[in-house]
Amino acid sequence: MKQLSIISFTLLLLVISLSNRANAQSLSPDLDALLDAKLDSMHVALNNKSLSGAIKMSGNYHWKHAVGISSTFVPVTTDHVYEIGSVAKTMTAACVLQLVDEQVLTLDDSLHEWLAPIPNISGDITIRQLLQHKSGLYDVLGNPSCQPTLLTYQDSIWDPEVLVYTFIMPPPNQPGGTWSYCNTNYFLLGMIIKAATGNNYYTEIRNRFFTPLGLTTPAIPAYETVSSPVAHLWLDINGDAILDDAHTFFFNWLSLNSAAGAAGGYYATPLETSEWMRTYMRGDLLSAIVMDEARITVPAPGLPATTYGLGLMKKQFFGYTGYGHGGDLSYSASSWYFPDLDISVTVTNNDANIISWELSPVIAELLETYVNWLSTAETDELTSSEPLFSVYPIPFTSEVNIDIPQEYTHRKISFEIYSVSGNKLSTTSVNTYNESTSVLTVSGLDRLSSGAYLLKIYTDGELTQIQELIK
C-alpha cells in the first residue's frame, strides 16, 4: 500500500452541545432568506393575521421567522408565544410514557387500577387506548352545555376531575374499537399522572421536560405565569363575521384554558415547540422500546392522510415521513419531526378562521424549500450529474468510506463537510487510502452529533459531487 499524497483532505466540523442554547448557530444567509420568503408567501396565500415558523436542526442550528400582526399596527415577532392546542398532547403522552419506562405503570394498565369509578367510563379502558384515542369515550368538550358553562364562569379553574365528572355522557363506542379523537382521553391521562406521581400533570411536565431542556416559553396560563409576549388572537366575538382582537377576553378565559389543560392548554413560541418536538420525537426522552411502541400507528378516520400512535400523528410531507401533532384552540399550530432529516418544523397562527390542517401545506412548503436548498446548493458548479464516488455507510457512526474510481486515483481530491444550515464545520481527521481497493476512509466523525450533513467532494479544486450524510 502506498499513501495517495496528492489527496488533500479538509473536514469542516463544529461540535456544539445542544444544551448550550446560548450558542445557537446562524443559518446560511441564502437558506434563511429562502425560508423567510416562503413563510411570507404562505401568509399572503392564507390571508391570515400572522404566521410564525421555526425549524430546529442538528448542531444547534435553527431558523425562525414571523410575519403579520399581533394587534392592530403591532407586528408579531419570533418572541411571541401562540396557543399550541393539541400539540400539548405530545407532552402529556411523553410524561405518561416516561412513567412506563420507570415501571410506575404499564400501557396495559386499566383505569380502575389508577382512578376511582367514574360514571359512563369503563374501568377496563387501558392507558394505551387512552393515548391512541381508542377508548370509545365521549368527548366532554363536545357536550352542548360545556362551552356555555365555561363562558358563564370565565374566572373559574376547571381541574380535569371536575370537568370529566360534570360533562361526561354515555360512550359512543366500545373500548378498543373504532378510532375516534377524544379530548377526554387526555384529561384522564392527566388524572393518572397525578395519581401515579402525586403531582399535577403540568408540574410533572415542567419538571421532567421544560426545566431540564431549558425551555422557558411553554406555559399553561391557568396555572403558570406566561412571561413571553403573547400574539393576540383574532376571533369573531360578536357574530358580525369580522375578526376582533380578542386577546383580553381569550387569554383571561381561565375556565377554557384550564379545561383544555393536558389536552391542549399550553402557549409557546414556534422555536421552543420545535425544540420540544425534535427532542421528543427523535427518542431522546424515552427508551427505544417505549418510543417504538409510541410510533406504532393505526388508521385515524377523519384526519387527512394521517395515522395515529400513542399521542402522536404520522403523516407524509413532500415525500418525507413526519411525526408530530396539530392543535386548535381558536389559535392553530402544526409541529412535525422528520427523522430522515433530523429536523423539526413548526408553524403557528393567531387567526381563528384558520385551522391546523390548513397549516399542513405551510409545513410542506418550508420542508420542500429546505430539502431543495440542500440538494441544489452549488449544483451549478457540478461537473457531472451522475455520482462518481460511492459513499457509505449511510447512516454512519464514526466514519464513512469513499470509493475512488481508478481514473481519479492520481488527481487532487479534497472533501468538505457542511452542517444542514450551510455552514462549514472544521477540524482535522485521520484518513487513509487503500490503493488496492480504491477506498478512502474518513474517520474521526464520532464527535458529530446525530443529524444530517452534506459531504462535498472536489476534484482538482472543482466541485464534483454533493452527498447527503445521515448520522
C-alpha positions as CSV (number, residue, x, y, z in Angstrom):
1,M,0.0,0.0,0.0
2,K,1.2,3.5,-0.7
3,Q,-0.2,6.8,0.5
4,L,-2.0,8.9,-2.0
5,S,-0.1,12.0,-1.2
6,I,-1.9,14.1,-3.8
7,I,-5.1,13.8,-1.9
8,S,-5.6,16.8,0.4
9,F,-8.4,16.4,2.9
10,T,-10.2,19.1,4.9
11,L,-13.0,18.1,7.2
12,L,-15.0,21.0,8.4
13,L,-16.6,20.3,11.8
14,L,-18.0,22.3,14.6
15,V,-19.2,20.4,17.7
16,I,-21.7,22.3,19.8
17,S,-23.7,20.9,22.7
18,L,-27.4,21.1,22.2
19,S,-27.7,22.0,25.8
20,N,-25.7,25.2,25.2
21,R,-28.6,27.0,23.7
22,A,-26.9,30.4,24.1
23,N,-24.5,29.4,21.4
24,A,-27.2,28.7,18.8
25,Q,-25.7,28.9,15.3
26,S,-26.8,31.1,12.5
27,L,-28.1,29.7,9.2
28,S,-26.6,30.3,5.8
29,P,-27.9,33.7,4.7
30,D,-29.2,32.1,1.5
31,L,-31.3,29.5,3.2
32,D,-32.5,31.9,5.8
33,A,-33.7,34.3,3.1
34,L,-35.4,31.4,1.2
35,L,-37.3,30.2,4.2
36,D,-38.3,33.8,5.2
37,A,-39.7,34.4,1.7
38,K,-41.6,31.1,1.7
39,L,-43.3,31.9,5.0
40,D,-44.1,35.4,3.8
41,S,-45.7,34.0,0.6
42,M,-47.8,31.4,2.6
43,H,-49.0,34.2,4.8
44,V,-50.2,36.0,1.7
45,A,-51.8,32.9,0.4
46,L,-53.7,32.2,3.6
47,N,-54.6,35.9,4.1
48,N,-54.5,35.4,7.8
49,K,-53.4,37.7,10.7
50,S,-50.0,36.2,11.2
51,L,-47.8,33.2,10.8
52,S,-44.8,32.3,12.9
53,G,-42.5,29.5,12.0
54,A,-39.4,27.7,13.2
55,I,-37.1,24.8,12.2
56,K,-34.8,23.1,14.6
57,M,-31.8,21.3,13.2
58,S,-28.9,19.3,14.4
59,G,-25.8,21.0,15.6
60,N,-27.9,23.6,17.5
61,Y,-28.8,25.4,14.2
62,H,-32.3,26.9,13.8
63,W,-34.4,29.1,11.6
64,K,-37.2,31.3,12.9
65,H,-39.4,34.0,11.3
66,A,-42.7,35.7,11.9
67,V,-44.9,37.8,9.6
68,G,-48.2,39.6,10.2
69,I,-49.7,41.3,13.2
70,S,-50.3,40.6,16.8
71,S,-52.6,43.6,17.5
72,T,-53.5,46.5,15.2
73,F,-50.4,48.1,13.9
74,V,-48.2,45.8,16.1
75,P,-46.3,43.2,14.2
76,V,-45.6,39.8,15.6
77,T,-42.0,38.8,16.3
78,T,-40.4,35.4,16.8
79,D,-40.5,36.1,20.6
80,H,-44.4,35.9,20.6
81,V,-46.0,32.8,22.1
82,Y,-49.1,31.3,20.5
83,E,-51.6,28.8,21.9
84,I,-50.5,25.4,20.5
85,G,-53.6,23.4,21.2
86,S,-53.4,19.7,20.9
87,V,-49.7,19.8,20.2
88,A,-49.7,19.6,24.0
89,K,-50.9,16.0,23.8
90,T,-47.3,15.0,22.8
91,M,-46.2,16.5,26.2
92,T,-48.8,14.6,28.2
93,A,-48.1,11.4,26.3
94,A,-44.3,11.7,26.8
95,C,-44.9,12.1,30.6
96,V,-47.1,9.0,30.7
97,L,-44.6,7.1,28.6
98,Q,-41.7,8.1,30.9
99,L,-43.7,6.6,33.8
100,V,-43.9,3.4,31.7
101,D,-40.2,3.4,31.3
102,E,-39.8,3.9,35.0
103,Q,-42.1,0.9,35.6
104,V,-44.5,3.0,37.6
105,L,-47.3,1.9,35.3
106,T,-47.8,-0.1,32.1
107,L,-49.6,0.6,28.8
108,D,-52.0,-2.2,29.5
109,D,-53.0,-0.9,33.0
110,S,-56.7,-0.3,33.3
111,L,-58.4,2.8,34.6
112,H,-59.7,1.0,37.6
113,E,-56.1,0.5,38.7
114,W,-55.5,4.2,39.0
115,L,-58.8,6.1,39.2
116,A,-62.0,5.8,41.2
117,P,-65.0,4.7,39.2
118,I,-66.5,7.5,37.0
119,P,-70.0,7.3,35.5
120,N,-70.1,6.5,31.8
121,I,-66.4,5.5,31.8
122,S,-65.4,1.8,31.8
123,G,-62.8,0.9,34.3
124,D,-61.4,-1.6,31.8
125,I,-60.2,1.0,29.4
126,T,-56.4,0.8,29.2
127,I,-53.7,3.6,29.2
128,R,-52.8,2.5,25.7
129,Q,-56.3,3.0,24.5
130,L,-56.4,6.5,26.0
131,L,-53.2,7.5,24.4
132,Q,-54.3,6.2,21.0
133,H,-57.9,7.5,21.1
134,K,-59.4,4.0,21.0
135,S,-61.2,4.3,24.4
136,G,-64.6,4.8,22.8
137,L,-65.4,7.6,25.2
138,Y,-67.5,10.7,24.8
139,D,-65.6,14.0,24.3
140,V,-66.6,16.2,27.2
141,L,-65.6,19.3,25.3
142,G,-68.4,18.4,22.8
143,N,-71.1,18.5,25.5
144,P,-73.6,21.2,24.4
145,S,-73.5,22.7,28.0
146,C,-69.7,22.8,28.3
147,Q,-68.9,26.0,26.5
148,P,-71.8,28.0,27.9
149,T,-70.8,26.9,31.4
150,L,-67.2,27.9,30.8
151,L,-68.4,31.2,29.5
152,T,-70.6,31.8,32.5
153,Y,-67.7,31.1,34.9
154,Q,-64.8,32.5,33.0
155,D,-62.6,33.1,36.0
156,S,-63.0,29.6,37.5
157,I,-60.4,26.9,37.3
158,W,-61.6,23.5,36.0
159,D,-59.4,20.6,37.1
160,P,-59.7,17.6,34.9
161,E,-61.6,15.6,37.5
162,V,-64.4,18.2,37.8
163,L,-64.5,18.7,34.0
164,V,-64.9,15.0,33.3
165,Y,-67.5,14.4,36.1
166,T,-69.5,17.4,35.0
167,F,-69.7,16.9,31.3
168,I,-69.2,13.2,30.6
169,M,-72.0,11.4,28.7
170,P,-72.5,7.7,27.6
171,P,-69.7,6.4,25.3
172,P,-70.5,6.3,21.6
173,N,-68.1,3.3,21.0
174,Q,-66.7,0.3,22.8
175,P,-63.1,0.4,24.2
176,G,-60.6,-0.9,21.7
177,G,-63.0,-0.5,18.7
178,T,-63.3,2.4,16.4
179,W,-60.6,5.1,16.4
180,S,-62.2,8.4,17.5
181,Y,-60.4,11.6,18.5
182,C,-61.4,12.4,22.1
183,N,-60.0,15.0,24.5
184,T,-61.5,13.2,27.4
185,N,-58.7,10.6,27.0
186,Y,-56.0,13.2,27.8
187,F,-57.9,14.7,30.7
188,L,-58.0,11.1,32.2
189,L,-54.2,10.8,31.4
190,G,-53.6,14.0,33.3
191,M,-55.5,12.5,36.3
192,I,-53.4,9.3,36.0
193,I,-50.2,11.3,36.1
194,K,-51.3,12.9,39.4
195,A,-52.4,9.5,40.8
196,A,-49.0,8.0,39.9
197,T,-46.7,10.8,41.0
198,G,-48.6,12.9,43.5
199,N,-48.1,16.0,41.2
200,N,-50.4,17.7,38.8
201,Y,-49.6,17.0,35.1
202,Y,-48.3,20.5,34.5
203,T,-45.8,20.2,37.4
204,E,-44.6,16.9,36.1
205,I,-44.2,18.1,32.5
206,R,-42.3,21.2,33.6
207,N,-40.0,19.2,36.0
208,R,-39.4,16.4,33.5
209,F,-39.1,18.3,30.3
210,F,-39.2,22.1,30.2
211,T,-36.7,22.8,33.0
212,P,-34.1,20.2,32.1
213,L,-34.3,21.1,28.4
214,G,-34.0,24.9,29.1
215,L,-37.4,25.6,27.5
216,T,-38.6,28.9,29.0
217,T,-41.7,29.9,26.9
218,P,-44.1,26.9,27.2
219,A,-46.7,27.6,29.9
220,I,-50.3,27.0,30.7
221,P,-51.7,30.3,32.0
222,A,-54.4,28.9,34.1
223,Y,-51.7,27.5,36.4
224,E,-48.4,29.2,35.4
225,T,-47.0,32.6,34.5
226,V,-46.6,33.3,30.8
227,S,-43.5,35.6,30.7
228,S,-43.3,36.0,27.0
229,P,-45.3,38.4,24.8
230,V,-48.5,36.8,23.6
231,A,-49.6,37.0,19.9
232,H,-53.1,38.3,20.1
233,L,-55.9,36.0,19.0
234,W,-58.2,37.4,16.3
235,L,-61.8,36.0,16.7
236,D,-65.3,37.0,15.7
237,I,-66.6,37.8,19.2
238,N,-70.0,39.4,18.3
239,G,-71.1,37.3,15.3
240,D,-70.7,40.0,12.7
241,A,-68.3,38.0,10.6
242,I,-65.5,40.4,11.3
243,L,-62.5,39.3,13.3
244,D,-61.9,41.2,16.5
245,D,-58.7,41.5,18.6
246,A,-59.9,39.0,21.3
247,H,-56.8,38.9,23.4
248,T,-58.1,40.4,26.6
249,F,-61.1,38.1,26.6
250,F,-59.4,34.9,25.4
251,F,-56.2,35.0,27.3
252,N,-58.0,35.6,30.5
253,W,-60.6,33.0,29.9
254,L,-59.2,30.8,32.6
255,S,-62.0,28.3,32.6
256,L,-61.4,27.4,29.0
257,N,-57.6,27.3,29.4
258,S,-57.7,25.1,32.5
259,A,-60.3,22.9,30.8
260,A,-58.1,22.4,27.8
261,G,-55.3,21.5,30.2
262,A,-53.5,18.3,29.5
263,A,-55.2,18.1,26.1
264,G,-54.3,21.5,24.8
265,G,-53.8,24.4,27.2
266,Y,-50.2,25.5,26.5
267,Y,-48.7,28.6,24.9
268,A,-45.2,28.5,23.5
269,T,-43.0,30.0,20.7
270,P,-42.7,28.0,17.5
271,L,-38.9,27.7,18.1
272,E,-39.3,26.1,21.5
273,T,-42.1,24.0,20.2
274,S,-39.8,22.8,17.5
275,E,-37.1,22.1,20.1
276,W,-39.5,20.1,22.1
277,M,-40.8,18.1,19.1
278,R,-37.3,17.3,17.8
279,T,-36.0,16.2,21.3
280,Y,-39.1,14.0,22.0
281,M,-39.8,12.5,18.6
282,R,-36.2,11.6,17.9
283,G,-36.3,9.4,21.0
284,D,-34.1,11.4,23.4
285,L,-36.6,11.2,26.3
286,L,-37.7,7.6,26.2
287,S,-36.1,4.1,25.9
288,A,-36.0,2.7,22.3
289,I,-38.6,0.1,23.2
290,V,-41.2,2.5,24.5
291,M,-40.5,5.0,21.7
292,D,-41.1,2.2,19.2
293,E,-44.4,1.5,20.9
294,A,-45.4,5.2,20.6
295,R,-44.6,5.2,16.8
296,I,-46.9,2.2,16.0
297,T,-49.9,4.0,14.4
298,V,-53.4,3.0,13.4
299,P,-55.8,4.4,10.8
300,A,-57.4,7.6,12.0
301,P,-60.6,8.2,10.1
302,G,-61.3,11.9,9.8
303,L,-57.6,13.0,9.8
304,P,-56.4,13.7,6.3
305,A,-53.9,11.1,5.2
306,T,-52.8,10.6,8.8
307,T,-52.4,7.7,11.2
308,Y,-52.2,7.9,15.0
309,G,-49.8,6.4,17.5
310,L,-49.5,7.0,21.3
311,G,-50.1,10.7,21.4
312,L,-48.6,11.4,18.0
313,M,-49.6,11.6,14.4
314,K,-47.8,10.2,11.4
315,K,-48.1,12.0,8.0
316,Q,-46.2,12.4,4.8
317,F,-44.9,15.8,3.7
318,F,-43.1,16.3,0.4
319,G,-42.2,12.6,0.4
320,Y,-40.8,12.6,4.0
321,T,-42.4,10.9,6.9
322,G,-43.3,13.3,9.7
323,Y,-44.2,12.5,13.4
324,G,-45.9,15.3,15.3
325,H,-49.3,16.8,16.0
326,G,-51.6,19.6,15.1
327,G,-53.5,21.8,17.5
328,D,-56.6,24.1,17.5
329,L,-58.0,26.2,20.3
330,S,-59.1,29.3,18.2
331,Y,-55.3,29.6,17.5
332,S,-53.8,26.8,15.4
333,A,-50.5,25.1,15.4
334,S,-48.7,22.3,13.5
335,S,-45.4,20.8,14.6
336,W,-43.6,17.9,13.0
337,Y,-40.3,16.0,13.2
338,F,-38.7,14.4,10.2
339,P,-36.3,11.6,11.2
340,D,-34.7,11.2,7.7
341,L,-33.5,14.8,8.0
342,D,-33.4,15.1,11.8
343,I,-35.2,18.4,11.8
344,S,-38.5,19.6,13.3
345,V,-40.8,22.2,11.6
346,T,-43.4,24.2,13.5
347,V,-45.9,26.8,12.3
348,T,-48.4,28.8,14.4
349,N,-51.3,31.1,13.5
350,N,-53.4,33.6,15.5
351,D,-56.4,33.8,13.1
352,A,-59.4,31.9,14.3
353,N,-60.6,31.4,10.7
354,I,-57.5,29.1,10.0
355,I,-57.4,25.6,11.4
356,S,-54.3,23.4,11.9
357,W,-54.9,21.3,8.8
358,E,-54.6,24.4,6.7
359,L,-51.1,24.8,8.1
360,S,-50.0,21.5,6.7
361,P,-49.2,23.0,3.3
362,V,-47.1,25.6,5.0
363,I,-45.1,22.8,6.7
364,A,-44.8,21.1,3.3
365,E,-43.6,24.3,1.6
366,L,-41.0,25.0,4.2
367,L,-39.8,21.4,4.1
368,E,-39.6,21.5,0.3
369,T,-37.7,24.8,0.4
370,Y,-35.2,23.3,2.9
371,V,-34.7,20.0,1.0
372,N,-34.4,21.7,-2.4
373,W,-31.8,24.0,-0.9
374,L,-29.8,21.0,0.4
375,S,-29.9,19.2,-2.9
376,T,-29.2,22.1,-5.1
377,A,-26.6,24.1,-3.2
378,E,-23.8,24.9,-5.6
379,T,-25.1,22.4,-8.2
380,D,-24.3,24.8,-10.9
381,E,-20.7,24.0,-10.2
382,L,-21.1,20.3,-10.6
383,T,-19.1,18.7,-13.4
384,S,-21.3,15.7,-13.6
385,S,-25.0,14.9,-12.8
386,E,-24.1,11.3,-12.0
387,P,-22.4,10.4,-8.7
388,L,-18.8,9.4,-9.4
389,F,-17.9,8.4,-5.8
390,S,-19.8,5.8,-3.8
391,V,-20.1,7.0,-0.2
392,Y,-21.1,4.5,2.6
393,P,-22.3,3.6,5.1
394,I,-25.3,5.9,5.3
395,P,-26.3,6.4,8.1
396,F,-22.8,6.3,9.5
397,T,-21.5,6.2,13.1
398,S,-17.8,7.2,13.4
399,E,-16.5,7.0,9.8
400,V,-17.5,6.9,6.1
401,N,-15.8,5.2,3.2
402,I,-15.5,6.8,-0.3
403,D,-14.8,4.6,-3.3
404,I,-12.3,6.3,-5.6
405,P,-12.7,5.4,-9.3
406,Q,-9.5,4.3,-10.9
407,E,-9.3,7.3,-13.2
408,Y,-9.4,9.6,-10.2
409,T,-6.6,7.9,-8.1
410,H,-4.0,10.4,-9.3
411,R,-6.0,13.6,-9.2
412,K,-6.2,16.1,-6.4
413,I,-9.3,15.3,-4.4
414,S,-10.5,17.3,-1.4
415,F,-13.5,17.0,0.8
416,E,-15.6,19.3,3.0
417,I,-18.5,18.6,5.4
418,Y,-21.2,21.2,5.9
419,S,-24.0,21.4,8.5
420,V,-27.5,21.3,7.2
421,S,-27.6,25.0,7.8
422,G,-25.0,25.5,5.1
423,N,-22.1,26.4,7.5
424,K,-18.7,24.8,7.1
425,L,-17.6,22.6,10.1
426,S,-13.9,22.3,10.6
427,T,-11.4,20.1,12.4
428,T,-8.7,17.6,11.4
429,S,-9.3,13.9,10.8
430,V,-7.2,10.9,10.1
431,N,-7.8,9.5,6.6
432,T,-6.2,6.6,4.9
433,Y,-6.3,5.5,1.3
434,N,-6.0,1.8,0.3
435,E,-4.9,1.8,-3.4
436,S,-5.7,-1.9,-3.7
437,T,-9.4,-1.3,-3.0
438,S,-9.5,2.4,-4.0
439,V,-11.2,3.3,-0.8
440,L,-10.7,6.4,1.2
441,T,-11.8,6.1,4.9
442,V,-12.9,9.3,6.5
443,S,-12.6,8.8,10.3
444,G,-13.0,10.9,13.4
445,L,-16.7,11.5,12.8
446,D,-17.8,10.1,16.2
447,R,-17.9,13.6,17.6
448,L,-20.5,14.7,15.2
449,S,-24.0,14.9,16.8
450,S,-26.8,12.9,15.2
451,G,-28.4,14.5,12.3
452,A,-28.0,15.4,8.6
453,Y,-24.8,16.7,6.9
454,L,-23.5,17.5,3.4
455,L,-20.3,16.0,2.1
456,K,-18.8,17.9,-0.8
457,I,-16.2,16.2,-2.9
458,Y,-13.9,18.3,-5.1
459,T,-11.7,17.1,-7.9
460,D,-8.7,19.4,-8.8
461,G,-10.5,22.2,-7.0
462,E,-13.8,21.8,-8.8
463,L,-17.0,20.5,-7.0
464,T,-17.7,17.1,-8.3
465,Q,-20.3,15.6,-6.0
466,I,-22.6,16.6,-3.2
467,Q,-23.6,13.7,-0.9
468,E,-26.1,13.9,1.9
469,L,-24.9,12.1,5.1
470,I,-27.0,11.0,8.0
471,K,-25.7,10.0,11.4
